[in-house]
Amino acid sequence: MKICVVGPSKRFFSGITVHTIFLANALAKQNEVSVILLRNLLPRFLYPGKKHVGRDDYLVEFATNANIYEGMDWNSPLSWFRAYRFLKQHSPDAIIMLWWTSSVAHMQLFLAWANRFKLKAVLILEMHETIDPLEERILPIRLYAKLAGRLLMRMADAFTAHSTSAKDQIARIYGVNKDRIFVKPFGLYEGYKRDYHKDLARKELGVEEQFVILNFGSIRKYKGIPYLVKAFSALPEFVANNSRLLIAGEDWGDDDELHKLIESSPYRHKITLNAYFIPDEMVPVYFSAADVVVLPYSDIFASAGSAVAQIAMAYGKPIITSNFDTMRECLQEYDGVYFTPIGDFIAIGEEIAKLYQRANSGGAIFYNPPHDTWAKIARQYEEIVNQALTQL
């Protein structure tokens, strides 16, 4: 069948960009795929990650048989009409549109209206957030996000969510019938897997300790990173002194507690904070160097799942994360995940100490990642489209 995927371009690069690429590539193996990329998402000065806008040195690329339109700009109606002409030219049976922020809602609404009145393809919204955490904190934006979301969702034929709890949130917040929401898990981010020797990776990062604890990804309040710092600060001295806590990712500036906790930690000299955008070529270095990846999410915005967890699984690393229903569901096929109560830094520290002891005694802490995840997702989408087509 003919399928068009709508998502962000590499210009405002994020985990959603990577997801767009992997999804389009998986679908392109058995279908005729076109892609409409949202290029400029909002005024650059408003974007917390503005320093890396426009980079193009990334490890992941679209399949050569995918037809790409790049791209739609938030302030250029001309680019929207060009996107419509591209859509009309490829005449898809289905459009899969990624929803993660209301900043692009006006562009998505334009495409949805054009589809409803002209093309009449099946429209599927893949929900990566109910409302973005940053938007949720600002009342006018929160109201706009809900309004724009409701308008867009009225024009959708089906929805996909990454977990049952996310499905419940979507139904509750936007009034969507649950029968139209299909649970589709995250796919493994195997495109970031590279053969990289652990010792070489640690040398490149300047790490000499025998045990490395990694937190990776943008530094945002809902990520709960202060709980990890508290856990590390409470570790037994012999564990902490032989360990390195690596926190790596762009700081979005909404977590004031983190820097204070690091400075006051008794093991401050064992904590490395690289609070800047990590280029793609360094992703294999960080994950090859790590013994464990800790993702201590602090609130329900973790309901969309975790792209970082997908990279960690690709590397077979143990993962310590918060006991959200969503995280349990998204990681259910992986044996190397350890769940802790939300916000319980003592429990996080205990799991870190156990893994340290296992590594120190020569025990294996590698786990086999799930297989063929994107092929399964592509088949799910094909089934959803076929089901929707029979109902039109």
Secondary structure, 3 states (H helix, E strand, C coil): CEEEEEEECCCCCCHHHHHHHHHHHHHHCCCEEEEEEEEECCCHHHCCCHHHCCCCCCCCCCCCCCEEEEEEECCCHHHHHHHHHHHHHHCCCEEEEEECCHHHHHHHHHHHHHHHHHHCCEEEEEECCCCCHHHHCCHHHHHHHHHHHHHHHHCCCEEEECCHHHHHHHHHHHCCCHHHEEECCCCCCHHHCCCCCHHHHHHHHCCCCCEEEEEECCECHHHCHHHHHHHHHCCCHHHHCCEEEEEECCECCCCHHHHHHHHHCCCHHHEEEECCCCCHHHHHHHHHHCCEEEECCCCHHHHHCCHHHHHHHHCCCCEEEECCHHHHHHCCCCCCEEEECCCCHHHHHHHHHHHHHHHHCCCCCCCCCCCCHHHHHHHHHHHHHHHHHHHC
